[in-house]
């Protein structure tokens, strides 16, 4: 049986492949091919399960191909690693909901695959510190094609999200900072006024953060969102 360390390595490798898919480099990989080429298919499925909605990012944000076999292998990953059904797993439930919703979009299947979880277990908080940590864990929801209570919380939470970015940078917690910058980039995409410039924060993390593949993926997604015209969801014209 594959060990957690093997699963972690597989997830990093898949994240690198998803990064490559954004610009069509030699490292690009689709989900089905990733599993087929893996020496440990179970670890490959676990990696797809961990990345979840972000596996679809090159297709949804950059127009890269997503085929029927890719949809099938993502569904297989959910079958192989079902989520626990408890309030303690609220963050996982929201991430699973995001993956299911975007998989429906990519597969052109109008039927929802998973109901939205209860909102309050994640979105309610009186302290911006733990709230921003939870929102960083929900960064895969910060993308196009999704909307719900978590996104409503983000819309009213630009200041605490910005505080979370600043705190994470001061602590040199660059993965958390990148995930929160991604939320700020999504808010700018939505046309929300921000107290902190996500483009500058993303550039800082890129230069000094020593980003691994998963953090780099968050930054690339943020950059794609920042390349859209604010408040429209349309790609800005290049001059």
Secondary structure, DSSP 4 states (H G I P E B T S, - for coil): ---HHHHHHHHHHHHHHHHHHHHT-TT---HHHHHHH-S-HHHHHHHHHHHGGGGGHHHHHH-----HHHHHHHHHHHHHTPPP-SGGGHHHHHHHHHHHHHHHHHTT--S-SSPPPPSHHHH--S-HHHHHHHHHHTGGGSSTT--SHHHHHHHT-HHHHHHHHHHHHHTT-HHHHHHHHHHHHHHHHTT---SS-HHHHHHHHHHHS---HHHHHHHHHHHHHHTEETTTTEEPPP-
